[in-house]
Amino acid sequence: MTQMLKTPQSVIRLIETVRRRLADMPEAADIFATCMQNTLQRTIQRLPDGTTYIITGDIPAMWLRDSAAQVRPYILLAKEDEEIAGMILGLIERQFRFIRLDPYANAFNAAPNGQGHQSDITEMNPWIWERKYEIDSLCYPIQLSWLLWKNAGLTAQFNGTFRQAVDLILEVWRREQHHERDSSYRFQRLNGVPTDTLIRDGRGAETRYTGMTWSGFRPSDDACTYGYLVPSNMFAVVVLRYLQEIGRDVLKDEALVQRAASLAAEIDRGIREFAVCEHPEFGPIYAYECDGMGGYVWMDDANVPSLLSIPYLGYTGADDPVYLNTRKFILSKHNPYYYEGSAGRGIGSPHTPAGYVWHIAIAMEGLTTGDPEEKKRKLRLMVETDGGAGMMHESFDANDPARFTREWFSWANMMFCELALDICGIRIEK
């Protein structure tokens, strides 16, 4: 196993470009340079088989979600840099191999070493660090594959591993449309915090069929209150549309196109019929979760996919009326996880202490606004709340940025980079 010790010239050139375009924000340019190099040199490992394994930062395991988000800014360089392209292709291959191993797991070990949460009551094996089923864990590798194709013209990722893993993903999403009837997935973690386990002997809260597909956990790795996690179902609709395009234009597989299209239509119909509800102040908004029986959760979480990230994911445009209502709601005190303090304000999470704001969510505010000055304000806020570390964190105390969680969290670092690039006019095609 080797790490990328040298910073490629393509990355150095990109850092220099950002320095020029952020000349009025030199501290932001410095953090951008640090984060771009830190992720390459400290989290990315090339395995002897040519695949890529990426740790999330201070936890020595690879999350399907995090690893995809961690390499996203490097997609911009893949067309000109064979080493970067090979690293991303290797990651995609490793991700889909893991999905073939177990499509219900969210985080994996580099080898079958038995590290992680082996005492959880679920179908563990030594490759798996954690087996919390999250829809987005299956969405991110498909999205990364599509983005690499669209931005770098590469199609080598659409191989046999991809096809086999995608078949499993479609099977799981179909099965979990009828979680009560068809699913054997169970998850319990004893003697931990309540958000680390599923109720009803590991089955989760009861749901009724809606067309949406069930998720046990949120992208925070916290248990869902209700089984239909709306932003993750939106993400599923988006990547199912990607699969239709891949099936039609690359794989020439009409059966895949039809499978993806029918499932996308059913999930999308479920979102529109069951996930839009009337708020007394904001009008029609998207619920964060629902159960198909009248139960809703009105909130947003900091992790992506989130309701805030809907246009970033590509489910609707930023001008969609229901999204705009939802955005007003989640960026207000009506959202129980929206916090304001003397140092900053933004969306937090039940995963971290009350009053703690997430850097990922601040970056997402910037990435989903059309106001250039607001984008810069969000980037400055991230700089001002780095706690003197020169990198981002998971969350920080809105009244005291020196108090934070996770000193080394690569996903947050790369979200900072993505916002900085956006401000510089350098954007990933999506």
C-alpha positions as CSV (number, residue, x, y, z in Angstrom):
1,M,0.0,0.0,0.0
2,T,1.5,3.3,-1.0
3,Q,0.4,6.9,-0.5
4,M,0.7,9.8,-2.9
5,L,3.6,11.6,-1.4
6,K,4.3,14.2,-4.1
7,T,1.8,16.9,-5.0
8,P,1.2,16.6,-8.8
9,Q,2.0,19.5,-11.0
10,S,-1.7,19.8,-12.0
11,V,-2.6,20.3,-8.4
12,I,0.1,22.9,-7.9
13,R,-1.1,24.8,-11.0
14,L,-4.7,24.7,-9.6
15,I,-3.5,26.1,-6.3
16,E,-1.6,28.9,-8.0
17,T,-4.8,29.7,-10.1
18,V,-6.9,29.9,-6.9
19,R,-4.3,32.1,-5.2
20,R,-4.5,34.6,-8.1
21,R,-8.3,34.6,-8.1
22,L,-8.6,34.8,-4.4
23,A,-6.0,37.5,-4.0
24,D,-8.3,39.4,-1.7
25,M,-8.7,36.3,0.5
26,P,-5.1,35.1,1.1
27,E,-6.0,33.1,4.2
28,A,-8.7,31.2,2.2
29,A,-6.2,30.5,-0.5
30,D,-3.7,29.1,2.1
31,I,-6.4,26.8,3.5
32,F,-7.3,25.6,0.0
33,A,-3.7,24.7,-0.7
34,T,-3.3,22.9,2.6
35,C,-6.5,20.9,2.2
36,M,-5.9,19.9,-1.5
37,Q,-2.4,18.6,-0.5
38,N,-3.5,17.0,2.8
39,T,-6.1,14.9,1.2
40,L,-3.7,13.6,-1.5
41,Q,-0.8,13.0,0.8
42,R,-2.5,11.7,4.0
43,T,-5.8,10.0,3.1
44,I,-5.3,8.4,-0.3
45,Q,-3.6,5.0,-0.6
46,R,-2.9,3.1,-3.8
47,L,-3.3,-0.7,-3.3
48,P,-1.1,-3.3,-5.0
49,D,-4.0,-4.3,-7.2
50,G,-4.3,-0.8,-8.7
51,T,-7.3,0.2,-6.7
52,T,-7.5,3.2,-4.3
53,Y,-8.4,3.2,-0.6
54,I,-9.2,6.5,1.1
55,I,-9.5,7.0,4.8
56,T,-11.9,9.6,6.1
57,G,-9.3,11.4,8.2
58,D,-9.0,10.6,11.9
59,I,-10.9,7.3,11.5
60,P,-8.8,4.6,9.7
61,A,-11.7,3.3,7.5
62,M,-13.1,4.1,4.1
63,W,-16.7,5.4,3.8
64,L,-18.3,5.0,0.4
65,R,-19.8,8.5,0.8
66,D,-16.8,10.3,2.2
67,S,-14.3,8.9,-0.2
68,A,-16.3,10.0,-3.2
69,A,-16.7,13.5,-1.8
70,Q,-13.0,13.7,-0.9
71,V,-11.9,13.3,-4.5
72,R,-14.6,15.4,-6.2
73,P,-12.4,18.5,-6.7
74,Y,-9.7,16.4,-8.3
75,I,-12.1,15.4,-11.1
76,L,-11.3,18.8,-12.6
77,L,-7.8,17.6,-13.2
78,A,-8.4,14.1,-14.4
79,K,-8.6,15.0,-18.1
80,E,-5.0,16.4,-18.1
81,D,-3.4,14.3,-15.3
82,E,-3.1,10.5,-15.8
83,E,-2.1,10.0,-12.2
84,I,-5.1,11.8,-10.8
85,A,-7.4,10.0,-13.3
86,G,-5.9,6.6,-12.3
87,M,-6.4,7.4,-8.6
88,I,-10.1,8.2,-9.1
89,L,-10.6,5.2,-11.4
90,G,-9.0,3.0,-8.7
91,L,-11.3,4.4,-6.1
92,I,-14.4,3.7,-8.2
93,E,-13.2,0.1,-8.7
94,R,-12.6,-0.3,-5.0
95,Q,-16.0,1.2,-4.1
96,F,-17.9,-1.1,-6.4
97,R,-16.0,-4.1,-5.2
98,F,-17.0,-3.2,-1.7
99,I,-20.6,-2.9,-2.8
100,R,-20.4,-6.3,-4.4
101,L,-19.2,-7.6,-1.1
102,D,-22.1,-6.1,0.9
103,P,-24.4,-3.4,-0.5
104,Y,-25.8,-2.7,3.0
105,A,-22.4,-1.6,4.5
106,N,-21.3,2.0,4.7
107,A,-17.6,1.7,5.7
108,F,-14.9,-0.8,4.9
109,N,-11.4,-1.9,5.9
110,A,-8.5,-2.0,3.5
111,A,-8.1,-5.7,4.2
112,P,-10.2,-8.4,6.0
113,N,-8.6,-7.5,9.3
114,G,-11.8,-7.4,11.4
115,Q,-11.3,-3.8,12.5
116,G,-14.4,-1.6,13.3
117,H,-17.7,-2.5,14.9
118,Q,-17.6,-6.3,14.8
119,S,-19.8,-6.7,17.8
120,D,-22.8,-5.0,16.1
121,I,-25.8,-7.3,15.7
122,T,-26.0,-7.6,11.9
123,E,-24.3,-9.6,9.2
124,M,-20.7,-8.5,9.7
125,N,-17.6,-9.8,8.1
126,P,-13.9,-8.9,8.5
127,W,-13.9,-6.5,5.5
128,I,-16.6,-4.3,7.0
129,W,-15.9,-1.5,9.5
130,E,-19.5,-0.6,9.9
131,R,-22.8,-2.0,8.4
132,K,-25.2,0.9,8.7
133,Y,-27.4,0.9,5.7
134,E,-27.6,4.3,4.1
135,I,-29.0,5.0,0.6
136,D,-26.4,7.7,-0.1
137,S,-23.6,5.1,0.3
138,L,-24.9,3.5,-2.9
139,C,-25.5,6.8,-4.7
140,Y,-22.1,8.4,-4.3
141,P,-20.1,5.9,-6.3
142,I,-22.6,6.1,-9.2
143,Q,-22.4,9.9,-9.1
144,L,-18.6,9.8,-9.1
145,S,-18.5,7.5,-12.1
146,W,-20.9,9.7,-14.0
147,L,-19.0,12.9,-13.1
148,L,-15.7,11.4,-14.2
149,W,-17.2,10.5,-17.5
150,K,-18.8,14.0,-18.1
151,N,-15.7,16.0,-16.9
152,A,-12.8,13.8,-18.2
153,G,-14.4,11.7,-20.9
154,L,-13.4,8.5,-19.2
155,T,-15.5,5.3,-19.4
156,A,-13.1,2.6,-18.1
157,Q,-15.1,2.7,-14.8
158,F,-18.1,1.2,-16.6
159,N,-16.8,-2.3,-16.4
160,G,-17.9,-5.7,-15.1
161,T,-17.5,-4.6,-11.5
162,F,-19.7,-1.6,-12.2
163,R,-22.4,-3.7,-13.9
164,Q,-22.5,-6.3,-11.1
165,A,-22.6,-3.7,-8.3
166,V,-25.3,-1.7,-10.1
167,D,-27.4,-4.8,-10.4
168,L,-27.1,-5.2,-6.6
169,I,-28.0,-1.6,-5.9
170,L,-31.1,-1.8,-8.0
171,E,-32.1,-5.0,-6.3
172,V,-31.6,-3.5,-2.8
173,W,-33.5,-0.3,-3.7
174,R,-36.4,-2.4,-5.0
175,R,-36.4,-4.7,-2.0
176,E,-36.3,-1.7,0.4
177,Q,-39.4,-0.2,-1.2
178,H,-41.1,-3.0,0.8
179,H,-38.9,-3.0,3.8
180,E,-41.6,-4.5,6.1
181,R,-42.3,-7.4,3.8
182,D,-39.1,-8.2,1.9
183,S,-36.1,-7.0,3.8
184,S,-33.9,-9.2,6.1
185,Y,-31.7,-6.3,7.0
186,R,-31.4,-5.7,10.8
187,F,-29.0,-3.6,12.8
188,Q,-28.4,-3.2,16.5
189,R,-25.6,-1.7,18.5
190,L,-25.9,-2.5,22.2
191,N,-24.8,-0.2,25.0
192,G,-24.3,2.8,22.8
193,V,-26.2,6.0,22.1
194,P,-29.8,5.6,20.9
195,T,-28.9,7.1,17.5
196,D,-26.4,4.3,16.8
197,T,-29.1,1.5,16.7
198,L,-32.4,0.8,15.1
199,I,-35.6,0.2,17.1
200,R,-38.0,-2.8,16.8
201,D,-35.2,-5.3,17.2
202,G,-33.1,-3.7,14.5
203,R,-35.8,-3.2,11.9
204,G,-36.4,0.6,12.4
205,A,-39.7,2.5,12.8
206,E,-42.6,1.0,10.9
207,T,-43.2,2.2,7.4
208,R,-45.9,1.8,4.7
209,Y,-45.3,1.6,1.0
210,T,-44.9,5.0,-0.8
211,G,-42.7,4.2,-3.8
212,M,-39.7,5.6,-2.0
213,T,-36.9,3.3,-0.8
214,W,-36.1,2.7,2.9
215,S,-32.9,3.8,4.7
216,G,-31.8,2.7,8.1
217,F,-29.4,5.6,8.7
218,R,-28.8,9.2,7.7
219,P,-25.5,10.3,6.0
220,S,-24.5,11.4,9.5
221,D,-24.5,7.6,10.4
222,D,-27.4,8.4,12.9
223,A,-30.5,6.3,12.8
224,C,-33.5,7.6,10.9
225,T,-36.5,8.5,12.9
226,Y,-38.7,7.5,10.0
227,G,-37.6,5.1,7.2
228,Y,-38.1,7.3,4.1
229,L,-35.1,9.7,4.2
230,V,-36.2,12.3,1.7
231,P,-33.0,13.9,0.5
232,S,-31.4,10.5,0.1
233,N,-34.3,9.4,-2.0
234,M,-33.9,12.5,-4.1
235,F,-30.2,11.6,-4.6
236,A,-31.3,8.1,-5.7
237,V,-33.6,9.6,-8.3
238,V,-30.7,11.7,-9.7
239,V,-28.3,8.8,-9.9
240,L,-30.9,6.5,-11.5
241,R,-31.2,9.2,-14.2
242,Y,-27.4,8.9,-14.6
243,L,-27.7,5.2,-14.9
244,Q,-30.2,5.7,-17.7
245,E,-27.7,7.9,-19.6
246,I,-24.8,5.5,-18.9
247,G,-26.9,2.5,-20.0
248,R,-28.0,4.2,-23.2
249,D,-24.9,6.0,-24.3
250,V,-22.0,3.9,-22.9
251,L,-23.2,0.4,-22.1
252,K,-25.8,0.1,-24.8
253,D,-28.0,-1.8,-22.3
254,E,-31.7,-1.1,-22.8
255,A,-32.6,-3.4,-19.9
256,L,-30.6,-1.2,-17.5
257,V,-32.2,1.9,-18.9
258,Q,-35.7,0.6,-18.3
259,R,-34.9,-0.7,-14.8
260,A,-33.4,2.6,-13.8
261,A,-36.2,4.6,-15.4
262,S,-39.1,2.7,-13.8
263,L,-37.5,2.8,-10.3
264,A,-36.7,6.5,-10.6
265,A,-40.3,7.3,-11.6
266,E,-41.7,5.3,-8.6
267,I,-39.3,6.9,-6.1
268,D,-39.9,10.4,-7.5
269,R,-43.7,9.9,-7.4
270,G,-43.4,8.8,-3.7
271,I,-41.4,12.0,-2.9
272,R,-44.0,14.2,-4.5
273,E,-47.0,12.4,-2.9
274,F,-45.7,11.8,0.6
275,A,-42.7,14.1,1.3
276,V,-44.2,17.6,0.5
277,C,-46.1,18.9,3.5
278,E,-47.7,22.3,4.4
279,H,-45.8,24.4,7.0
280,P,-47.9,27.0,8.7
281,E,-45.3,29.8,8.1
282,F,-43.4,28.7,5.0
283,G,-46.0,26.9,2.9
284,P,-45.3,23.7,1.1
285,I,-41.9,22.3,2.1
286,Y,-40.0,19.0,1.9
287,A,-40.0,16.9,5.0
288,Y,-36.6,15.5,6.0
289,E,-38.1,12.0,6.7
290,C,-41.6,10.4,6.6
291,D,-43.1,7.0,7.1
292,G,-46.0,6.9,4.6
293,M,-48.5,6.8,7.5
294,G,-48.6,10.6,8.3
295,G,-45.4,10.8,10.3
296,Y,-43.0,13.6,9.3
297,V,-39.7,15.0,10.5
298,W,-39.3,18.8,9.9
299,M,-35.6,19.5,10.1
300,D,-32.4,19.4,8.1
301,D,-29.1,17.8,9.0
302,A,-25.6,19.1,8.0
303,N,-24.5,16.1,6.1
304,V,-25.0,15.7,2.4
305,P,-27.4,14.6,1.0
306,S,-29.5,17.2,2.8
307,L,-32.5,19.3,2.0
308,L,-30.2,22.3,1.6
309,S,-28.2,20.4,-1.0
310,I,-31.2,19.6,-3.3
311,P,-30.0,21.8,-6.3
312,Y,-26.3,20.7,-5.6
313,L,-27.4,17.1,-6.1
314,G,-29.4,18.1,-9.2
315,Y,-32.8,17.0,-8.1
316,T,-34.4,20.4,-8.7
317,G,-33.1,23.8,-9.6
318,A,-32.3,26.4,-7.0
319,D,-35.3,28.3,-8.1
320,D,-37.8,25.5,-7.4
321,P,-40.6,27.1,-5.3
322,V,-40.8,24.1,-2.8
323,Y,-37.0,24.2,-2.5
324,L,-37.0,27.9,-1.8
325,N,-39.6,27.5,0.9
326,T,-37.7,24.6,2.4
327,R,-34.4,26.6,2.3
328,K,-36.1,29.5,4.2
329,F,-37.3,27.0,6.8
330,I,-34.0,25.1,7.3
331,L,-32.0,28.4,7.6
332,S,-34.2,29.6,10.4
333,K,-34.8,28.8,14.0
334,H,-37.7,26.7,13.0
335,N,-35.1,24.0,12.0
336,P,-34.2,22.5,15.4
337,Y,-30.6,22.1,14.2
338,Y,-30.0,25.6,13.0
339,Y,-27.8,27.5,15.4
340,E,-26.6,31.1,15.8
341,G,-23.8,32.3,18.0
342,S,-21.3,35.2,18.3
343,A,-18.9,33.5,16.0
344,G,-21.2,32.2,13.3
345,R,-24.4,30.6,12.3
346,G,-25.5,27.6,10.3
347,I,-26.8,24.1,10.3
348,G,-25.7,21.5,12.9
349,S,-26.7,18.0,13.6
350,P,-28.0,15.7,16.3
351,H,-24.7,13.8,15.7
352,T,-22.8,16.6,17.4
353,P,-23.4,18.8,20.5
354,A,-26.2,21.4,20.5
355,G,-25.0,24.8,19.3
356,Y,-22.3,23.3,17.1
357,V,-22.4,24.3,13.4
358,W,-20.9,22.1,10.6
359,H,-18.4,23.4,8.0
360,I,-19.9,21.1,5.4
361,A,-23.3,22.8,5.8
362,I,-21.7,26.3,5.6
363,A,-20.0,25.3,2.3
364,M,-23.3,23.9,1.0
365,E,-25.0,27.3,1.8
366,G,-22.4,28.9,-0.4
367,L,-22.7,26.3,-3.2
368,T,-26.4,26.6,-3.4
369,T,-26.8,30.4,-3.5
370,G,-26.6,32.4,-6.7
371,D,-25.3,35.5,-4.8
372,P,-21.5,35.8,-5.4
373,E,-21.0,38.0,-2.3
374,E,-22.9,35.5,-0.1
375,K,-20.6,32.8,-1.4
376,K,-17.6,34.8,-0.3
377,R,-19.2,35.5,3.1
378,K,-19.6,31.8,3.7
379,L,-16.0,31.1,2.7
380,R,-14.8,33.8,5.1
381,L,-16.9,32.3,7.8
382,M,-15.2,29.0,7.3
383,V,-11.8,30.6,7.5
384,E,-12.7,32.5,10.6
385,T,-14.0,29.4,12.4
386,D,-11.1,27.0,11.7
387,G,-10.0,27.2,15.3
388,G,-6.5,28.2,14.2
389,A,-5.9,24.7,12.6
390,G,-5.7,25.9,9.0
391,M,-8.2,23.2,8.0
392,M,-11.8,22.5,8.5
393,H,-13.6,20.4,11.2
394,E,-16.7,18.4,11.5
395,S,-18.4,21.1,13.7
396,F,-17.5,24.0,15.9
397,D,-19.2,25.9,18.8
398,A,-21.0,28.8,17.3
399,N,-19.8,30.9,20.2
400,D,-16.3,29.7,20.4
401,P,-14.6,28.2,17.2
402,A,-11.7,26.9,19.4
403,R,-14.1,24.2,20.6
404,F,-14.7,21.8,17.7
405,T,-15.2,18.1,16.9
406,R,-12.9,16.1,14.6
407,E,-9.6,18.0,14.1
408,W,-9.0,16.1,10.9
409,F,-12.1,15.5,8.7
410,S,-11.2,15.3,5.0
411,W,-14.7,15.6,3.7
412,A,-15.1,19.0,5.3
413,N,-11.7,20.1,3.9
414,M,-12.8,19.2,0.4
415,M,-16.1,21.0,0.7
416,F,-14.1,24.1,1.6
417,C,-12.1,23.5,-1.6
418,E,-15.2,23.1,-3.7
419,L,-16.7,26.3,-2.5
420,A,-13.4,28.2,-3.1
421,L,-13.2,26.8,-6.6
422,D,-16.8,27.8,-7.2
423,I,-16.0,31.4,-6.2
424,C,-13.1,31.3,-8.6
425,G,-15.5,30.3,-11.4
426,I,-14.0,26.7,-11.6
427,R,-16.9,24.3,-11.5
428,I,-17.5,20.6,-12.0
429,E,-19.9,19.9,-14.9
430,K,-23.0,18.2,-13.5
